[in-house]
Amino acid sequence: MRVERRDRLTACEFLDRYQIGNRPVIVIDATEDWRAMDRWTPDFFSSHFGKMQVQIYGSPFELEPISKSLEEDECKASSSGHGLGLASRG
């Protein structure tokens, strides 16, 4: 099944055509205006929540070391042309 990709989709059109019609759709511009897209970087989470412990696969971790690891991996990936977009965007 081919899933339609749409931009500039109004709420009414989404409801009528996709939700009520029970049809899948990929909304490609839905997050463009979200502040989080520019704000939520590994640096942001590290500075705000870096000392907070969370459970990952049943073991406690702090975000700060994980964030630094992601940034290091991003630098390596960027130099090879395969970046994941996880490094700070600002």
MODELLER restraints for C-alpha pairs under 7 A, 6 or more apart:
rsr = mdl.restraints
at = mdl.atoms
rsr.add(forms.Gaussian(group=physical.xy_distance, feature=features.Distance(at['CA:3:A'], at['CA:24:A']), mean=6.06, stdev=0.5))
rsr.add(forms.Gaussian(group=physical.xy_distance, feature=features.Distance(at['CA:3:A'], at['CA:25:A']), mean=5.70, stdev=0.5))
rsr.add(forms.Gaussian(group=physical.xy_distance, feature=features.Distance(at['CA:3:A'], at['CA:26:A']), mean=6.94, stdev=0.5))
rsr.add(forms.Gaussian(group=physical.xy_distance, feature=features.Distance(at['CA:4:A'], at['CA:25:A']), mean=5.18, stdev=0.5))
rsr.add(forms.Gaussian(group=physical.xy_distance, feature=features.Distance(at['CA:4:A'], at['CA:26:A']), mean=6.25, stdev=0.5))
rsr.add(forms.Gaussian(group=physical.xy_distance, feature=features.Distance(at['CA:5:A'], at['CA:25:A']), mean=5.95, stdev=0.5))
rsr.add(forms.Gaussian(group=physical.xy_distance, feature=features.Distance(at['CA:5:A'], at['CA:26:A']), mean=4.69, stdev=0.5))
rsr.add(forms.Gaussian(group=physical.xy_distance, feature=features.Distance(at['CA:5:A'], at['CA:27:A']), mean=6.03, stdev=0.5))
rsr.add(forms.Gaussian(group=physical.xy_distance, feature=features.Distance(at['CA:5:A'], at['CA:28:A']), mean=6.54, stdev=0.5))
rsr.add(forms.Gaussian(group=physical.xy_distance, feature=features.Distance(at['CA:6:A'], at['CA:26:A']), mean=6.19, stdev=0.5))
rsr.add(forms.Gaussian(group=physical.xy_distance, feature=features.Distance(at['CA:6:A'], at['CA:27:A']), mean=5.09, stdev=0.5))
rsr.add(forms.Gaussian(group=physical.xy_distance, feature=features.Distance(at['CA:6:A'], at['CA:28:A']), mean=5.97, stdev=0.5))
rsr.add(forms.Gaussian(group=physical.xy_distance, feature=features.Distance(at['CA:7:A'], at['CA:27:A']), mean=5.80, stdev=0.5))
rsr.add(forms.Gaussian(group=physical.xy_distance, feature=features.Distance(at['CA:7:A'], at['CA:28:A']), mean=5.49, stdev=0.5))
rsr.add(forms.Gaussian(group=physical.xy_distance, feature=features.Distance(at['CA:7:A'], at['CA:29:A']), mean=5.43, stdev=0.5))
rsr.add(forms.Gaussian(group=physical.xy_distance, feature=features.Distance(at['CA:18:A'], at['CA:24:A']), mean=6.33, stdev=0.5))
rsr.add(forms.Gaussian(group=physical.xy_distance, feature=features.Distance(at['CA:18:A'], at['CA:25:A']), mean=6.86, stdev=0.5))
rsr.add(forms.Gaussian(group=physical.xy_distance, feature=features.Distance(at['CA:38:A'], at['CA:89:A']), mean=6.52, stdev=0.5))
rsr.add(forms.Gaussian(group=physical.xy_distance, feature=features.Distance(at['CA:41:A'], at['CA:87:A']), mean=6.74, stdev=0.5))
rsr.add(forms.Gaussian(group=physical.xy_distance, feature=features.Distance(at['CA:41:A'], at['CA:88:A']), mean=5.21, stdev=0.5))
rsr.add(forms.Gaussian(group=physical.xy_distance, feature=features.Distance(at['CA:41:A'], at['CA:89:A']), mean=6.92, stdev=0.5))
rsr.add(forms.Gaussian(group=physical.xy_distance, feature=features.Distance(at['CA:42:A'], at['CA:67:A']), mean=5.24, stdev=0.5))
rsr.add(forms.Gaussian(group=physical.xy_distance, feature=features.Distance(at['CA:42:A'], at['CA:86:A']), mean=6.95, stdev=0.5))
rsr.add(forms.Gaussian(group=physical.xy_distance, feature=features.Distance(at['CA:42:A'], at['CA:87:A']), mean=6.47, stdev=0.5))
rsr.add(forms.Gaussian(group=physical.xy_distance, feature=features.Distance(at['CA:42:A'], at['CA:88:A']), mean=6.32, stdev=0.5))
rsr.add(forms.Gaussian(group=physical.xy_distance, feature=features.Distance(at['CA:43:A'], at['CA:88:A']), mean=6.44, stdev=0.5))
rsr.add(forms.Gaussian(group=physical.xy_distance, feature=features.Distance(at['CA:46:A'], at['CA:63:A']), mean=5.99, stdev=0.5))
rsr.add(forms.Gaussian(group=physical.xy_distance, feature=features.Distance(at['CA:46:A'], at['CA:64:A']), mean=4.78, stdev=0.5))
rsr.add(forms.Gaussian(group=physical.xy_distance, feature=features.Distance(at['CA:46:A'], at['CA:67:A']), mean=6.29, stdev=0.5))
rsr.add(forms.Gaussian(group=physical.xy_distance, feature=features.Distance(at['CA:49:A'], at['CA:63:A']), mean=6.70, stdev=0.5))
rsr.add(forms.Gaussian(group=physical.xy_distance, feature=features.Distance(at['CA:50:A'], at['CA:62:A']), mean=6.04, stdev=0.5))
rsr.add(forms.Gaussian(group=physical.xy_distance, feature=features.Distance(at['CA:50:A'], at['CA:63:A']), mean=4.66, stdev=0.5))
rsr.add(forms.Gaussian(group=physical.xy_distance, feature=features.Distance(at['CA:50:A'], at['CA:64:A']), mean=4.24, stdev=0.5))
rsr.add(forms.Gaussian(group=physical.xy_distance, feature=features.Distance(at['CA:51:A'], at['CA:62:A']), mean=5.74, stdev=0.5))
rsr.add(forms.Gaussian(group=physical.xy_distance, feature=features.Distance(at['CA:51:A'], at['CA:63:A']), mean=6.75, stdev=0.5))
rsr.add(forms.Gaussian(group=physical.xy_distance, feature=features.Distance(at['CA:51:A'], at['CA:64:A']), mean=6.68, stdev=0.5))
rsr.add(forms.Gaussian(group=physical.xy_distance, feature=features.Distance(at['CA:52:A'], at['CA:62:A']), mean=5.73, stdev=0.5))
rsr.add(forms.Gaussian(group=physical.xy_distance, feature=features.Distance(at['CA:52:A'], at['CA:63:A']), mean=6.83, stdev=0.5))
rsr.add(forms.Gaussian(group=physical.xy_distance, feature=features.Distance(at['CA:53:A'], at['CA:60:A']), mean=5.96, stdev=0.5))
rsr.add(forms.Gaussian(group=physical.xy_distance, feature=features.Distance(at['CA:53:A'], at['CA:61:A']), mean=5.31, stdev=0.5))
rsr.add(forms.Gaussian(group=physical.xy_distance, feature=features.Distance(at['CA:53:A'], at['CA:62:A']), mean=4.66, stdev=0.5))
rsr.add(forms.Gaussian(group=physical.xy_distance, feature=features.Distance(at['CA:54:A'], at['CA:60:A']), mean=5.45, stdev=0.5))
rsr.add(forms.Gaussian(group=physical.xy_distance, feature=features.Distance(at['CA:54:A'], at['CA:61:A']), mean=5.41, stdev=0.5))
rsr.add(forms.Gaussian(group=physical.xy_distance, feature=features.Distance(at['CA:54:A'], at['CA:62:A']), mean=6.38, stdev=0.5))
rsr.add(forms.Gaussian(group=physical.xy_distance, feature=features.Distance(at['CA:55:A'], at['CA:61:A']), mean=6.24, stdev=0.5))
rsr.add(forms.Gaussian(group=physical.xy_distance, feature=features.Distance(at['CA:70:A'], at['CA:86:A']), mean=6.79, stdev=0.5))
rsr.add(forms.Gaussian(group=physical.xy_distance, feature=features.Distance(at['CA:71:A'], at['CA:86:A']), mean=6.75, stdev=0.5))
rsr.add(forms.Gaussian(group=physical.xy_distance, feature=features.Distance(at['CA:71:A'], at['CA:87:A']), mean=5.19, stdev=0.5))
rsr.add(forms.Gaussian(group=physical.xy_distance, feature=features.Distance(at['CA:74:A'], at['CA:83:A']), mean=5.72, stdev=0.5))
rsr.add(forms.Gaussian(group=physical.xy_distance, feature=features.Distance(at['CA:74:A'], at['CA:84:A']), mean=6.38, stdev=0.5))
rsr.add(forms.Gaussian(group=physical.xy_distance, feature=features.Distance(at['CA:74:A'], at['CA:86:A']), mean=6.33, stdev=0.5))
rsr.add(forms.Gaussian(group=physical.xy_distance, feature=features.Distance(at['CA:74:A'], at['CA:87:A']), mean=6.03, stdev=0.5))
rsr.add(forms.Gaussian(group=physical.xy_distance, feature=features.Distance(at['CA:77:A'], at['CA:83:A']), mean=4.64, stdev=0.5))
